[in-house]
Amino acid sequence: MFEIFTIPLIYNFLKDLICLVFRRRRKLTVEQKIKLRKKCKNKISDPETKNRLLGKVIIRDVRRDSKYPHKDYKSRGISPVFRVDFMKTYHNGIVVGLDWHRLIEEEDGTWRRMDDNEESKKCVSVIYAGHIPYENIENIDLMGDECFDSPHIYCHFSNRKKPYESFSYYIRTQRLANSDLHFEQLSIDFKQVKRRVK
């Protein structure tokens, strides 16, 4: 009888230990995701909050926040604190600009990133952007702090130790008088873009 109860206990202990060691993606039920999405979406859709978020924001990793603002981060990979541009919202979260890239379309229809010293009139300046789902956002501090007065967005880096669920390219469209910047997502698959000059 004792053996029947110990096997599930040992299994659950080992499963929890493996999750802790490898920091697997956090598992949320559908109900938890919906609740988190609704909470975050309501906060971001507030006009005052949205106006404050436009521009530079700080992304902070909830798990590795104890060392902030000191820069003695010893973990490999993405930094637990970094600055991005808040661009817009999408159906499942927020879009943040990570970097500007210059792309050129090759004769075979593929795209590649241009070298810094390369010139071409056919190049397209695009924003390499990450999509952070609402359920990865734990909290938003609009006031910032003494180190960064920009808003701080606290995220769970639960997608391969990053807060993003996907990446894509955007192009900035014309700015109309008295309106926000508009960004249009491009149909270029960032995974297919060649890195630099051949």
Phi, psi and omega in degrees: 000319181298323182295327181297321182279331184284327181298310178297325179295315179295317179300312180296322178297313180295320179298315178296321179295316179297317179298320180292316182293314184266000178046058180295161178307133181290140183264123177240141174286165178301319180297318178296318178298315180298317180296315179295318179299315182296316181299311183289319180297319178297320180293315183288330182285349175297126185304320180295317179296315182298318178297320180290327182284332183301129182108213184286135173224159178254128175262129180233138179278123182299318184291327185250031185275348186294336181271352181295139005265008180292146186258029179266051179284126183258352182283149178276164176093207185295142180294147178284350179220123177204160183258136177222175174257123173287122184258308185188179173254160172224179188305334187241001182170215181241154177249127179238136179279127183258323185194158172263135176234151171250122181247151175225139179273128180279169181298330180276005178092355177275163180247151173216155175284139179277150175289155182300324183266004181272139179241141175196141177281348182269002184284154178239126175274123183231161177257124174277118189235151176249145178256115178258116181290151181304323183290346175272354180265117181275317183199159177231123176254105185288337187276336184074204180211192183290339178276315180224115180276000174287159176300146177251130177247113181273122185234155168270123178272068190257000176253091184055045179063029175225157179277350188273147172262338178196172179229155173198174177257142177231154174239140180277126179268173186300148179265124177274156179299136178056038178222166179286164171294145178244141180234135181246127180285135179268155181273013178280125178281116185298335179289336182271350182286128178287147191289309184212200179298146181300000000 
